[in-house]
Amino acid sequence: MKQNITKRMALVIAAAAAISLAGCASAEPSVQTTAAASSDAEVSTPSESVSSAENDSVFPFTLVTQDEEEVTFTHVPERILSTNPNTGEQLMALGLGDKIIATCYNNAKLPQQWAAEYESKPVIAEKYPSLETVLDLNPDFIYGRSSAFGDRDSSIATHTKLQENGIMSLASIEGYKTGCDVEDVYQDFYNLGKIFQVEDRANEIVDGMKEKIASVEEKVSGLEEVSVFNFDSERDGGAYTPGNNFTSKLIRHAGGVNIFEDLEKTWNTVSWEAVVEANPDIIVINDYGDTTAQEKIDYLKTNEALAGVSAVQNENFLVITLPEVFASTRVADTIEKFAEAFHPEAFE
């Protein structure tokens, strides 16, 4: 998927010109998404879901996204830049795949259901493109993780800067909200449903997730919690792992507890001594990037500091891809996957 930008620009321009403009079907600061006041725009709380049958003209309306930046939506977007696989998955699940004109930062694989469609889109950058590259593409909406937006050199631009250039944008709540839970992913879908006027489909997706999560929670109710260590990567002589973030909440819904969930930050580097002291029952491996899941498992098994850890001794590892623990349509599936690994007896 990773391709040189220069070699791809001709294809990007050609693909962009061929996109139909008529089709309508088809992570971390702690900031709660809220409504923003505007003299020219309708004030809308993210929890509102306005039916197009009741209101044929909901535009303009304003939402507040990460860093409390206000974004005013003036029309149904037609040309989308998806900056991350999991956010692209959300868009495709809503039937908006034909509006995606390009992607970037494809560091994780999507399931077969979505992979072919997403991989058919031009890739304009290995990570996040420059604002100049984006402007040449002429999108009217950018949707992605919070890391895609901001004034850092590694980001595209702030939401405000994009709006000044005629581009509407939104960051998935899960990427920037400390302590994010499943309700925040539901809100992503409600927001996208309103922006693209596909609220019925958004509600259908959310209702399906709610039903499956409730079923899983019922099966593991009353069972002893399993201690879980989520290993993302080795960093600075320790382990890079989630603290008070979405992964920890998914683990909780599945009848487990992240051994580092009490850490204030969403992501943290911890010592191997801290892992040994917690002695987790199972280790969840994040599979993405250039280091394979098996290489990460081999690293943990050969790390002398972890020789006495129960999960290592029992080789109790569970591999997940990043989109499985980011906001996506697979939130309920991930909780079920966790629960089956944590409490197999409940699924016999």
JOTAHU-V126178 format. One record per backbone hydrogen bond with DSSP energy under -0.5 kcal/mol. CO is the residue of the C=O (numbers start at 0). NH is the residue of the N-H. If there is no record, write none. Layout:
co;nh
CO;NH
CO;NH
This chain:
co;nh
3;7
4;8
5;8
5;9
7;11
8;12
9;13
10;14
11;15
12;16
13;17
14;18
15;18
25;96
28;30
33;63
41;43
41;61
44;47
48;50
50;53
50;54
59;41
60;72
61;35
61;43
62;64
62;70
64;67
65;68
68;64
70;62
70;72
71;73
72;59
72;60
74;76
78;139
78;140
79;81
79;100
79;101
80;82
80;142
81;103
83;87
84;88
85;89
86;90
87;91
88;92
89;93
90;95
91;94
95;98
95;99
96;99
98;79
98;100
101;81
102;123
102;124
104;84
104;106
106;288
110;113
110;114
111;115
113;117
114;118
115;119
116;119
117;120
121;102
121;123
124;104
126;104
129;133
130;134
131;135
132;136
133;136
133;137
133;138
139;167
140;80
141;169
142;82
143;171
144;147
145;148
147;155
147;156
151;154
156;149
157;161
158;162
159;163
160;164
161;164
161;166
162;165
165;167
167;141
169;143
171;174
172;175
172;176
175;177
176;179
180;183
180;184
181;185
182;186
183;187
184;188
185;189
186;190
187;191
188;192
189;193
190;194
191;195
192;197
193;196
197;201
198;202
199;203
200;204
201;205
202;206
203;207
204;208
205;209
206;210
207;211
208;212
209;213
210;214
211;215
212;216
213;217
214;218
215;219
216;220
219;222
225;256
226;280
226;281
227;229
227;258
228;230
228;283
229;231
230;285
232;239
234;237
237;234
238;240
238;269
239;231
239;232
240;267
242;244
243;178
244;248
245;249
246;250
247;251
248;252
249;253
250;255
251;254
254;225
256;227
257;260
259;262
262;243
264;243
265;242
267;240
267;269
269;238
270;274
271;275
272;276
273;277
274;278
279;310
281;228
281;283
282;284
282;317
283;230
284;286
284;319
285;287
286;321
289;291
290;287
291;295
292;296
293;297
294;298
295;299
296;300
297;301
298;302
299;302
301;303
302;305
303;306
305;308
308;312
309;313
310;315
311;314
314;316
315;282
317;284
319;286
320;323
320;324
321;324
321;325
322;325
327;330
329;333
330;334
331;335
332;336
333;337
334;338
335;339
336;340
337;341
338;342
342;345
343;346
344;347
